[in-house]
Amino acid sequence: MTFSVTILGSNSALPTSERYPTAQVLNVSERFYLIDCGEGTQIQLRKYKVKFSKINQIFISHLHGDHCFGLMGLISTFSLLGRKTDLHIFAHPDLEKIVNPQLEYFCKDLQYKIIFHHINPKENKVIFDDKQLEVSTIPLKHRVPTCGFLFKEKKGLNHIKKEMVDFYQIPFKKIHGIKKGEDYITPNGEIIPNNRLTLPENKPRSYAFCSDTAYTESIVPIITNVDILYHESTFLKTDQKLANQTTHSTANQAAVIAEKAKAGKLILGHFSTRYRDFKLFKTEAEEVFKNVELAIEGGVFHIPYKNIRLAGY
Amino acid sequence: MTFSVTILGSNSALPTSERYPTAQVLNVSERFYLIDCGEGTQIQLRKYKVKFSKINQIFISHLHGDHCFGLMGLISTFSLLGRKTDLHIFAHPDLEKIVNPQLEYFCKDLQYKIIFHHINPKENKVIFDDKQLEVSTIPLKHRVPTCGFLFKEKKGLNHIKKEMVDFYQIPFKKIHGIKKGEDYITPNGEIIPNNRLTLPENKPRSYAFCSDTAYTESIVPIITNVDILYHESTFLKTDQKLANQTTHSTANQAAVIAEKAKAGKLILGHFSTRYRDFKLFKTEAEEVFKNVELAIEGGVFHIPYKNIRLAGY
């Protein structure tokens, strides 16, 4: 059961020949959730071999070009690839207004539906859930309405102990109920309590994406105990003034948020092109928070289960 | 005096991790003329070290996404780089209608002017000229209104012979007039005819860009004797049916056009992703026309002067 995030692009507004504008893809059991869609996202998806057909949801944090200019190209490519499945785009309502005239002009013969889900970046709210995942908005502080996204795996089933299945000769049809928490009643009427038959489920995993934003502690309660926090750090603290002016964060501020939120790991990204040595971001953040990584294109961050149990079923 | 074309992208509609949608840049004496602007053009411009500030004209052949989805990103980047110079975009009138709402939303604070020049893809007409270059439209045959562009260097000045300047002690202020064709009158009243003082100018160079199009001989008179012809070849002739259905050309057809037009060189591009081995395009075209190259990203095609003379001034 994979739960990993791949960095497709993580530069700030100005891309370079190696660094792309913001886009990430979260892989949850081989379903791919796209987060932001800067120019060239489809090229990066190919490069890192993400299956286009497994993307059904796109989450757009805000309507600056470096977070959404890749959408039209991706939508067209989906069409050329013969897509039939609905595509769900979660974004500020303005996106639909901007994209619709382009769809009408460039994609008249689209064979699949695009469904826009209007989100309010100012509120912390569940905007999507499926069998395995729940996604909620994280209000951020930027020049235009912006939110991050918290991806939380859903509570799974308990693990049944194989040796107990063998010992009690539990029939197959009873297994699912026991995984869900039921006791087992033997043919003789003996009640075997659930906690003798099972081990607790795996702890649900979580990922928080927070870009772009000025330092804001208001997000801490929402992301507390997240396994991985991606937090933008456009600047170093020597350029705090610039960060304030442009409503971005420094590596130091991102680390303070990670520390306060007791995050498992902090990924820094959205670096300004003014810096040549990105290691400085890691060094600066590590003064405050220990587990820091840099969001470089192609980087894959896996979140393993914390309490993996080997169960028979 | 450079006259060269750099391929930024030359795949057909579906980009891959290495191959970008259509964009090329023509370098005429270090002024850069952008031709089409598929997604990722700005990334390719960086990769091939084209100076953004030297691009003042963009020519868009037609309004399919793979020829223009990179425009908004490039316009935004120009703005972030502090551009103040006007940007001229030559395209079908619909482009302005599509781009304007996006400019209003994403680029409210643009510090430079964008001037749209509406072109009629159905007519062969000069749409731009400056000191060094003249650009005219080449009507093409495609599913939407489409034209190619013929770039022709302007007639230059004659070359003055250094030994004649020395012999007659021609004063500096007379040089420009003689280069333009004037005779020289010595202080004694002797008339020295221009053809004794000069050698003919360099032959003006030319480049024709023809994408996307079905086979159409109507373009031959417009591009006759062009130094380099870029002609799309989306398909091989084994897929002639597909070429016809989609109003594209085969490598064979592109070569026939090059042969009929007596082009100096043929560059093939816009290959469908269905083919793995692009050399097949070259082989097929070479059966008809000798001087064939493939448009691969990063390829630079120089057009040297045919009659270079070393002149003193």
Interface residues (C-beta under 8 A of the other chain):
Chain A: A13 L14 P15 T16 S17 Y20 P21 E39 G40 Q42 I43 Q44 R46 K47 L63 H64 G65 D66 F69 G70 M72 G73 S76 T77 L80 L81 D94 I98 P101 Q102 Y105 F106
Chain B: A13 L14 P15 T16 S17 Y20 P21 E39 G40 Q42 I43 Q44 R46 K47 L63 H64 G65 D66 F69 G70 M72 G73 S76 T77 L80 L81 D94 I98 P101 Q102 Y105 F106
